[in-house]
Amino acid sequence: MSGGRQSPRDKMIGMMYLVLTALLALQVSNAVLEKFIFIDQALTRMADEYGKKNTQTITGIQAQVAKRNNLEADVAILNIAKEIRTETAGIITKMSDIKKEMAIITGAGDPDGYDDETGALIGAKDYDKVGTMMVGPEGKGKQLQKDLNAYSKFLTEKTGEPEDRFPKLAKGAEGYPEFANDPNQKGKNFSQLFFENTPTAAGMATMSYLETEILNYERVALAILADSVGAGEVSFDKIFPLIRAESNVVAAGAKYKAEMFIAASSSALNPVMYKDGKALPLSQMSIAGNDIKFGQVEFSASGSGEKSYKAKIELDGKVYEDVINYTVIKPSILISSSALSALWKNCGNALNVQVPLLGTSYNPSISATNATVVPGGGKGEVTIIPKTRGKVVMTVRSNGATVGTKTFSVKEIPLPKYELVIPSSAGNMADGVKGRAFRQVTVNAKAEPSFASDVPKDARYRVREVEVKLVRNGDPVKVQTFKKNKITLTQFAQQARKGDIYIFTIKRVVRTNFQNKSENVRARNEIYKVLVKSN
């Protein structure tokens, strides 16, 4: 085993945190803040996986020590590995307690800070309490920094490695090239950089990121110890297929990658290798000066749960077979939109659909039932136009493999509300108007606020027909229909007297949609009365 090389997953975690800290620096919107919950969940799953693998490494060291007859030096190394595991578990527990406290102090009095019915983090958007808790001379961030950097020093001492093998985990802005000279971040200490002005959801995601860093440090340290007793080497007493997978846990839609090769070294070997009965192209690598032929296994994972495939190697008339197991996990689909649970019928609902766990391999294809899907300009950007009431089921695929689905309810477009704009010199609707001065009025149609916020390009209304009556003692004096919303009332004003009433009835309204096409909208069954208070 070797601990110095970063895996694609490690690089992905680092990139995820750079995105997280950058978003915090930008003071992002509530819609984006909600996505930190998904980032926290993804990082927590990764931390759990690292912890399990590190425990397996210690088991491997113990088995190798026993195989070498429990030599005193080897037993000492095993004890150091166990001590590292204990120290790691201790600091992870402390950090988990801090995360629980973050949830509780922002949970509006709830015992654990999570909604009992939905499981949602109650104080996810709280910007104040986490910063107060972590930043400042008495904040928990100061002790957390001490604990993290003490852990780095502990690993350096236990492994005997140079200090740069385990650099400080908790650094201020000066420790990050991307923030060292940033005028908004420059000079900030660890607590300020990581937790100042930080909403609860982002604070917890930050803690989860630090947990993955700790467990990755532990992984490197255990790999060094494993190598020292030979637990990082594979010893062969017979020939069998060997699969070296990039990862045994792969997201649906991502590439599963593994190398299959024969555990032998000889220029005379000419193996034939298969995956599920299909021959693999062979490549060659050099290991310790020996040329080893291997078959490259690569395919798009689909579905979810435990999976397997059959590996076979034919060599000099002999067949060596094995069944390789792997796990497909369902990645989280993140949707950026004003409407995360419901779509508007016959409107262009713009969505940005991303799957962070797939990284650069994300190559989306998005479809939906009961709706038209129009691709956008960017990766994952689509416009969904529901055609009927009921449900719209959106399916996300990447490289042909199904990643997951998202179900939306469909809402009818609400009717607009109307507004009469009367020149102030003529009066107003509440107190009445001056008969001869009331010569012009504008009738506007305004969209319902949530509709206008979700799909502003579909919420453009204009009044196209208004009936105006001037009524005196219950009888109409003058009636006229106007085909526009800006109405000239000069002829009405000439006849208006004190006590008369204007009655406005909106007859026709049109809506312009996101495609700049107009359609008639049913007018509300409402009339608007304006009193003539004087001549």
C-alpha positions as CSV (number, residue, x, y, z in Angstrom):
1,M,0.0,0.0,0.0
2,S,1.1,3.5,-0.6
3,G,-0.3,6.6,1.1
4,G,1.3,9.4,-0.9
5,R,-0.8,9.3,-4.0
6,Q,-4.2,11.0,-4.1
7,S,-7.1,9.0,-5.5
8,P,-9.7,10.6,-7.8
9,R,-12.1,10.5,-4.9
10,D,-9.6,12.4,-2.7
11,K,-9.2,15.0,-5.4
12,M,-13.0,15.3,-5.7
13,I,-13.4,15.9,-2.0
14,G,-10.8,18.7,-2.1
15,M,-12.5,20.2,-5.1
16,M,-15.9,20.0,-3.3
17,Y,-14.5,21.9,-0.3
18,L,-13.0,24.6,-2.6
19,V,-16.5,25.0,-4.1
20,L,-18.0,25.1,-0.6
21,T,-15.6,27.8,0.7
22,A,-16.0,29.8,-2.5
23,L,-19.8,29.8,-2.1
24,L,-19.6,31.0,1.5
25,A,-17.4,33.8,0.4
26,L,-20.0,34.9,-2.1
27,Q,-22.9,35.1,0.5
28,V,-25.0,32.8,-1.6
29,S,-28.8,32.7,-1.9
30,N,-31.2,30.5,0.2
31,A,-31.7,28.2,-2.8
32,V,-28.0,27.4,-3.0
33,L,-27.7,27.2,0.8
34,E,-30.0,24.3,0.8
35,K,-27.6,22.3,-1.4
36,F,-25.0,22.3,1.5
37,I,-27.2,19.7,3.1
38,F,-26.6,17.4,0.2
39,I,-22.8,18.2,0.3
40,D,-22.8,17.4,4.0
41,Q,-24.6,14.0,3.4
42,A,-22.2,13.1,0.6
43,L,-19.1,13.9,2.7
44,T,-20.5,12.0,5.7
45,R,-21.0,8.9,3.5
46,M,-17.4,9.2,2.3
47,A,-16.1,9.6,5.9
48,D,-18.0,6.4,6.9
49,E,-16.4,4.5,4.0
50,Y,-12.9,5.8,4.9
51,G,-13.4,4.7,8.5
52,K,-14.4,1.2,7.4
53,K,-11.5,0.8,5.1
54,N,-9.0,2.0,7.7
55,T,-10.4,-0.6,10.1
56,Q,-9.8,-3.2,7.4
57,T,-6.2,-2.1,7.0
58,I,-5.6,-2.7,10.7
59,T,-7.1,-6.2,10.3
60,G,-4.7,-6.8,7.4
61,I,-1.7,-5.6,9.5
62,Q,-2.8,-7.9,12.4
63,A,-3.1,-10.9,10.0
64,Q,0.3,-10.2,8.5
65,V,1.9,-9.9,12.0
66,A,0.5,-13.2,12.9
67,K,1.7,-14.7,9.6
68,R,5.2,-13.6,10.5
69,N,5.0,-15.3,13.9
70,N,4.3,-12.1,15.9
71,L,7.8,-10.7,15.8
72,E,8.4,-8.1,18.6
73,A,9.0,-5.3,16.1
74,D,5.9,-6.2,14.1
75,V,3.7,-6.3,17.2
76,A,5.0,-2.8,18.2
77,I,3.9,-1.5,14.7
78,L,0.4,-3.2,15.2
79,N,0.1,-1.5,18.5
80,I,0.9,1.9,17.0
81,A,-1.8,1.2,14.3
82,K,-4.3,0.5,17.0
83,E,-3.3,3.6,18.9
84,I,-3.8,5.7,15.7
85,R,-7.3,4.2,15.3
86,T,-8.2,5.1,18.8
87,E,-6.9,8.6,18.5
88,T,-8.8,9.1,15.2
89,A,-12.0,7.8,16.7
90,G,-11.6,10.2,19.6
91,I,-11.3,13.3,17.5
92,I,-14.0,12.2,15.1
93,T,-16.3,11.8,18.2
94,K,-15.5,15.4,19.3
95,M,-16.3,16.7,15.9
96,S,-19.6,14.8,15.7
97,D,-20.5,16.4,19.0
98,I,-19.8,19.8,17.6
99,K,-22.1,19.0,14.6
100,K,-24.8,17.9,16.9
101,E,-24.5,21.1,18.9
102,M,-24.7,23.1,15.7
103,A,-28.0,21.4,14.9
104,I,-29.4,21.9,18.4
105,I,-28.5,25.6,18.9
106,T,-30.1,26.5,15.6
107,G,-33.1,24.1,16.0
108,A,-35.6,26.5,17.6
109,G,-35.8,24.5,20.8
110,D,-36.0,21.1,19.1
111,P,-34.1,18.4,21.1
112,D,-31.9,17.3,18.2
113,G,-32.4,20.2,15.7
114,Y,-34.2,18.1,13.0
115,D,-37.8,18.2,12.1
116,D,-39.5,15.0,13.4
117,E,-41.7,14.6,10.3
118,T,-39.4,15.5,7.4
119,G,-36.0,14.9,9.0
120,A,-34.9,18.3,7.7
121,L,-32.3,20.4,9.5
122,I,-34.5,23.1,11.1
123,G,-31.8,25.8,11.4
124,A,-30.1,25.2,8.0
125,K,-30.2,28.8,7.0
126,D,-29.3,30.4,10.4
127,Y,-26.3,32.6,9.7
128,D,-25.6,33.8,13.3
129,K,-25.4,31.0,15.9
130,V,-22.7,28.8,14.3
131,G,-20.4,31.7,13.8
132,T,-20.9,32.8,17.4
133,M,-20.3,29.3,18.6
134,M,-17.1,28.8,16.6
135,V,-15.4,32.2,16.1
136,G,-13.8,34.3,18.8
137,P,-11.4,33.8,21.7
138,E,-13.9,31.7,23.5
139,G,-15.3,29.9,20.5
140,K,-15.0,26.2,19.9
141,G,-13.1,26.8,16.7
142,K,-9.9,27.7,18.6
143,Q,-9.9,24.3,20.5
144,L,-10.9,22.5,17.2
145,Q,-7.8,24.0,15.5
146,K,-5.6,22.8,18.4
147,D,-7.1,19.3,18.2
148,L,-6.7,19.0,14.4
149,N,-3.1,20.3,14.4
150,A,-2.2,18.1,17.4
151,Y,-3.5,15.1,15.4
152,S,-1.2,16.0,12.5
153,K,1.8,16.2,14.9
154,F,0.7,12.9,16.5
155,L,0.8,11.0,13.2
156,T,4.2,12.5,12.3
157,E,5.6,11.2,15.6
158,K,4.0,7.8,15.4
159,T,5.0,7.1,11.8
160,G,8.5,8.8,11.9
161,E,7.7,10.6,8.7
162,P,8.8,14.2,7.8
163,E,6.4,16.9,8.9
164,D,5.4,17.8,5.4
165,R,3.9,14.3,5.0
166,F,1.2,15.3,7.5
167,P,0.9,19.1,7.3
168,K,-1.4,21.1,9.6
169,L,-5.1,20.3,9.1
170,A,-6.4,23.6,10.5
171,K,-4.9,26.7,8.7
172,G,-5.9,30.3,8.3
173,A,-6.3,32.0,4.9
174,E,-2.5,32.2,4.6
175,G,-2.4,28.5,4.2
176,Y,-4.5,28.4,1.0
177,P,-3.1,30.0,-2.2
178,E,-6.6,30.8,-3.4
179,F,-7.4,32.9,-0.3
180,A,-4.0,34.2,0.9
181,N,-4.2,37.3,-1.3
182,D,-8.0,37.6,-1.5
183,P,-8.9,41.0,-0.1
184,N,-12.1,39.5,1.5
185,Q,-10.3,36.5,3.1
186,K,-6.7,37.7,3.6
187,G,-5.6,37.6,7.2
188,K,-8.4,35.5,8.5
189,N,-7.6,32.8,11.1
190,F,-8.9,29.3,10.9
191,S,-12.1,29.9,12.8
192,Q,-13.0,33.0,10.8
193,L,-12.1,31.4,7.4
194,F,-14.1,28.3,8.0
195,F,-17.1,29.5,10.2
196,E,-17.5,33.3,10.1
197,N,-20.9,34.3,8.7
198,T,-21.6,30.7,8.0
199,P,-25.1,29.2,7.8
200,T,-25.7,26.0,9.8
201,A,-25.9,23.7,6.8
202,A,-22.5,25.0,5.5
203,G,-20.9,24.8,8.9
204,M,-21.9,21.1,9.2
205,A,-20.7,20.4,5.7
206,T,-17.3,22.1,6.7
207,M,-17.1,19.8,9.7
208,S,-17.8,16.8,7.5
209,Y,-15.1,17.8,5.1
210,L,-12.6,18.1,8.0
211,E,-13.6,14.6,9.1
212,T,-12.8,13.2,5.7
213,E,-9.4,14.9,5.9
214,I,-8.7,13.3,9.2
215,L,-9.6,9.9,8.0
216,N,-7.5,10.3,4.9
217,Y,-4.5,11.2,7.0
218,E,-5.2,8.1,9.0
219,R,-5.4,6.1,5.8
220,V,-1.9,7.4,4.8
221,A,-0.4,6.6,8.2
222,L,-1.8,3.1,8.3
223,A,-0.6,2.5,4.8
224,I,2.9,3.4,5.9
225,L,2.7,1.0,8.9
226,A,1.2,-1.7,6.7
227,D,4.1,-1.4,4.2
228,S,6.6,-1.8,7.1
229,V,5.3,-5.3,8.0
230,G,4.5,-6.4,4.5
231,A,0.8,-6.1,4.8
232,G,0.8,-3.7,1.9
233,E,2.3,-6.4,-0.4
234,V,0.5,-9.3,-2.1
235,S,2.2,-12.6,-1.7
236,F,1.4,-15.4,-4.2
237,D,1.6,-19.1,-3.7
238,K,-0.6,-19.9,-6.7
239,I,-1.8,-18.2,-9.9
240,F,-5.2,-16.5,-9.8
241,P,-6.9,-13.5,-11.4
242,L,-6.2,-10.2,-9.6
243,I,-8.5,-7.2,-9.9
244,R,-7.3,-3.8,-8.9
245,A,-10.3,-1.5,-8.9
246,E,-10.1,2.2,-8.8
247,S,-13.0,2.0,-6.3
248,N,-15.4,-0.7,-5.4
249,V,-18.1,1.9,-4.7
250,V,-19.2,3.8,-7.8
251,A,-22.1,6.1,-8.5
252,A,-24.8,5.2,-11.1
253,G,-23.7,6.8,-14.3
254,A,-20.0,6.9,-13.4
255,K,-17.3,4.7,-14.9
256,Y,-16.3,1.6,-13.0
257,K,-12.5,1.2,-13.7
258,A,-10.3,-1.7,-12.7
259,E,-7.2,-3.5,-13.9
260,M,-7.1,-7.3,-14.3
261,F,-3.8,-9.0,-14.6
262,I,-2.0,-12.3,-13.9
263,A,0.1,-12.5,-10.8
264,A,3.2,-13.7,-12.5
265,S,6.2,-12.3,-14.2
266,S,7.6,-14.0,-17.4
267,S,8.1,-12.9,-21.0
268,A,6.7,-16.2,-22.1
269,L,3.2,-15.6,-20.6
270,N,0.5,-14.8,-23.1
271,P,-2.8,-14.7,-21.2
272,V,-6.3,-14.1,-22.6
273,M,-8.6,-12.2,-20.3
274,Y,-12.4,-11.9,-20.2
275,K,-15.1,-10.0,-18.4
276,D,-18.5,-11.8,-18.4
277,G,-17.3,-13.9,-21.4
278,K,-16.1,-10.9,-23.5
279,A,-12.4,-10.7,-24.3
280,L,-10.6,-7.7,-23.0
281,P,-7.9,-5.7,-24.8
282,L,-4.5,-6.3,-23.1
283,S,-2.1,-3.6,-22.0
284,Q,1.3,-3.8,-20.3
285,M,2.7,-2.3,-17.1
286,S,6.1,-2.5,-15.3
287,I,6.1,-3.6,-11.7
288,A,9.5,-3.8,-10.0
289,G,11.2,-4.1,-13.3
290,N,8.9,-6.9,-14.5
291,D,6.5,-6.5,-17.4
292,I,3.0,-7.6,-16.5
293,K,0.1,-7.9,-19.0
294,F,-3.3,-6.8,-17.8
295,G,-6.8,-6.4,-19.1
296,Q,-8.5,-3.0,-18.8
297,V,-12.0,-3.3,-17.3
298,E,-14.2,-0.3,-17.9
299,F,-18.0,0.1,-18.1
300,S,-20.8,2.4,-17.0
301,A,-22.4,1.3,-13.8
302,S,-26.2,1.2,-13.6
303,G,-28.9,0.5,-11.0
304,S,-27.9,0.4,-7.4
305,G,-26.8,-2.1,-4.7
306,E,-24.5,-5.1,-4.8
307,K,-23.2,-6.0,-8.3
308,S,-20.7,-8.5,-9.7
309,Y,-19.1,-9.6,-12.9
310,K,-17.1,-12.7,-13.9
311,A,-13.4,-12.5,-14.5
312,K,-11.5,-15.2,-16.4
313,I,-7.9,-15.6,-17.5
314,E,-6.8,-18.3,-19.8
315,L,-3.0,-19.2,-19.6
316,D,-1.2,-22.1,-21.3
317,G,-4.4,-24.1,-21.6
318,K,-5.5,-23.5,-18.0
319,V,-8.4,-21.3,-16.9
320,Y,-8.4,-19.1,-13.7
321,E,-11.8,-17.6,-12.7
322,D,-13.2,-15.4,-10.0
323,V,-16.3,-13.3,-9.3
324,I,-15.6,-9.7,-8.6
325,N,-18.1,-7.8,-6.4
326,Y,-18.7,-4.1,-6.3
327,T,-21.4,-1.7,-5.0
328,V,-23.3,0.9,-7.0
329,I,-24.6,3.8,-5.0
330,K,-27.3,6.3,-6.0
331,P,-25.8,9.7,-6.2
332,S,-27.7,12.8,-5.1
333,I,-29.4,14.9,-7.8
334,L,-29.1,18.6,-7.0
335,I,-31.6,20.9,-8.7
336,S,-31.1,24.7,-8.8
337,S,-34.4,26.4,-9.4
338,S,-37.0,28.6,-7.7
339,A,-39.5,25.7,-7.9
340,L,-37.9,22.6,-6.3
341,S,-41.1,20.7,-5.6
342,A,-43.7,21.9,-8.1
343,L,-43.7,23.1,-11.7
344,W,-46.1,25.5,-13.5
345,K,-48.3,24.2,-16.2
346,N,-47.6,25.4,-19.8
347,C,-44.6,27.5,-18.5
348,G,-40.9,27.3,-19.1
349,N,-39.6,26.0,-15.8
350,A,-35.8,26.5,-15.9
351,L,-33.8,23.8,-14.0
352,N,-30.1,23.3,-13.5
353,V,-29.7,19.5,-12.7
354,Q,-26.3,18.5,-11.4
355,V,-24.9,15.3,-9.8
356,P,-21.7,16.4,-7.9
357,L,-20.6,12.8,-7.1
358,L,-20.1,12.0,-10.8
359,G,-17.6,14.9,-11.2
360,T,-16.3,15.5,-14.7
361,S,-17.8,12.2,-16.0
362,Y,-21.3,13.7,-15.7
363,N,-22.8,13.6,-19.2
364,P,-26.5,14.2,-18.7
365,S,-29.5,13.3,-20.7
366,I,-32.7,14.5,-19.1
367,S,-36.3,13.4,-20.0
368,A,-39.7,13.8,-18.4
369,T,-43.2,12.4,-18.5
370,N,-46.2,14.6,-19.3
371,A,-43.9,17.4,-20.3
372,T,-41.7,18.8,-23.0
373,V,-37.9,19.1,-22.2
374,V,-35.9,21.7,-23.9
375,P,-32.1,21.4,-23.4
376,G,-30.3,24.6,-22.3
377,G,-26.9,25.9,-23.1
378,G,-25.0,24.4,-20.2
379,K,-24.4,20.9,-18.9
380,G,-27.5,19.9,-16.9
381,E,-29.5,23.0,-17.9
382,V,-33.0,22.3,-19.1
383,T,-36.4,23.9,-19.4
384,I,-39.4,21.7,-18.6
385,I,-42.9,22.6,-19.9
386,P,-45.7,20.5,-18.3
387,K,-48.6,19.9,-20.5
388,T,-51.2,18.5,-18.1
389,R,-52.0,18.6,-14.4
390,G,-50.9,15.7,-12.2
391,K,-47.2,14.7,-11.9
392,V,-44.1,15.2,-14.0
393,V,-41.4,12.5,-13.5
394,M,-38.0,13.7,-14.5
395,T,-35.4,11.0,-15.3
396,V,-31.7,11.9,-15.2
397,R,-29.2,9.7,-17.2
398,S,-25.5,10.0,-17.5
399,N,-23.6,8.3,-20.3
400,G,-26.7,6.3,-20.9
401,A,-27.0,5.0,-17.4
402,T,-30.0,6.0,-15.2
403,V,-28.8,8.2,-12.3
404,G,-32.2,8.7,-10.7
405,T,-35.6,10.4,-10.9
406,K,-37.3,13.4,-9.4
407,T,-41.1,13.8,-9.2
408,F,-42.8,17.2,-9.4
409,S,-46.4,18.2,-8.9
410,V,-47.9,20.6,-11.5
411,K,-49.6,23.8,-10.6
412,E,-52.2,25.8,-12.7
413,I,-51.2,29.3,-13.6
414,P,-53.0,31.7,-11.1
415,L,-55.1,34.5,-12.6
416,P,-53.5,37.9,-12.4
417,K,-54.8,40.7,-10.2
418,Y,-55.8,44.1,-11.6
419,E,-54.8,47.5,-10.7
420,L,-56.3,50.9,-11.7
421,V,-53.7,53.6,-11.9
422,I,-55.3,57.1,-11.6
423,P,-53.4,60.3,-11.9
424,S,-53.0,61.9,-8.4
425,S,-54.3,65.2,-9.7
426,A,-57.7,63.5,-10.5
427,G,-58.0,61.7,-7.1
428,N,-57.9,58.0,-6.2
429,M,-60.1,54.9,-5.9
430,A,-60.6,55.1,-2.1
431,D,-61.7,58.8,-1.9
432,G,-63.1,59.3,-5.4
433,V,-62.2,61.5,-8.3
434,K,-62.9,64.9,-9.7
435,G,-65.3,64.6,-12.6
436,R,-63.7,66.9,-15.1
437,A,-60.1,66.1,-14.0
438,F,-60.5,62.3,-14.4
439,R,-59.5,62.0,-18.0
440,Q,-57.1,59.1,-18.1
441,V,-56.7,55.7,-16.3
442,T,-54.3,52.8,-16.8
443,V,-55.5,49.3,-16.1
444,N,-52.7,46.8,-15.3
445,A,-52.6,43.1,-14.7
446,K,-50.1,41.8,-12.2
447,A,-49.0,38.2,-11.7
448,E,-49.3,36.4,-8.4
449,P,-46.0,36.9,-6.6
450,S,-44.8,33.3,-6.3
451,F,-45.6,32.7,-9.9
452,A,-43.7,35.8,-11.0
453,S,-40.8,34.8,-8.8
454,D,-40.6,31.2,-10.2
455,V,-41.1,31.8,-13.9
456,P,-40.7,35.6,-14.5
457,K,-40.6,35.1,-18.3
458,D,-44.0,33.5,-18.2
459,A,-45.6,36.1,-15.9
460,R,-46.0,39.0,-18.3
461,Y,-49.6,40.2,-18.5
462,R,-51.4,43.0,-20.4
463,V,-55.0,44.1,-20.3
464,R,-56.4,44.1,-23.9
465,E,-60.1,45.0,-23.4
466,V,-61.9,47.1,-20.7
467,E,-65.6,48.1,-20.5
468,V,-66.2,51.5,-18.9
469,K,-69.6,52.7,-17.7
470,L,-70.6,56.0,-16.2
471,V,-73.6,55.4,-14.0
472,R,-76.0,58.0,-12.5
473,N,-78.8,56.9,-10.1
474,G,-78.4,53.3,-11.3
475,D,-78.7,54.1,-15.0
476,P,-75.8,54.2,-17.4
477,V,-75.0,57.6,-18.8
478,K,-72.3,56.4,-21.1
479,V,-70.8,53.0,-22.0
480,Q,-67.7,52.3,-24.1
481,T,-65.3,49.4,-24.6
482,F,-61.6,50.1,-25.0
483,K,-59.2,47.7,-26.7
484,K,-56.1,48.8,-24.7
485,N,-55.1,49.3,-21.1
486,K,-54.3,53.0,-21.3
487,I,-57.8,54.6,-21.5
488,T,-58.7,58.2,-22.4
489,L,-61.9,59.3,-20.6
490,T,-62.2,62.8,-22.1
491,Q,-65.8,62.2,-23.3
492,F,-66.8,60.7,-20.0
493,A,-65.3,63.6,-18.1
494,Q,-67.5,66.1,-20.0
495,Q,-70.6,64.3,-18.8
496,A,-69.6,63.3,-15.3
497,R,-71.3,64.9,-12.3
498,K,-70.9,64.7,-8.5
499,G,-72.3,61.3,-7.2
500,D,-71.8,59.5,-10.5
501,I,-70.0,56.2,-10.4
502,Y,-67.5,54.8,-12.9
503,I,-67.6,51.0,-13.3
504,F,-64.6,49.3,-14.9
505,T,-65.0,45.7,-16.1
506,I,-61.9,43.8,-17.5
507,K,-63.0,41.8,-20.5
508,R,-59.8,40.4,-22.0
509,V,-56.3,39.8,-20.7
510,V,-53.3,38.2,-22.5
511,R,-50.2,36.5,-21.2
512,T,-46.8,36.5,-22.9
513,N,-44.8,33.3,-22.2
514,F,-41.1,32.5,-22.2
515,Q,-41.2,31.9,-25.9
516,N,-42.6,35.4,-26.5
517,K,-45.9,34.0,-27.6
518,S,-49.2,35.4,-26.4
519,E,-52.3,33.6,-25.2
520,N,-55.7,34.8,-23.8
521,V,-56.2,34.5,-20.1
522,R,-59.6,34.1,-18.5
523,A,-60.5,37.5,-16.9
524,R,-61.5,37.6,-13.2
525,N,-65.2,38.1,-12.6
526,E,-64.6,41.4,-10.9
527,I,-65.7,45.1,-11.3
528,Y,-64.0,48.2,-10.0
529,K,-66.0,51.2,-9.0
530,V,-64.8,54.8,-8.7
531,L,-67.0,57.6,-7.2
532,V,-67.1,61.0,-8.8
533,K,-66.8,63.1,-5.6
534,S,-67.1,66.5,-7.3
535,N,-67.5,68.1,-10.7
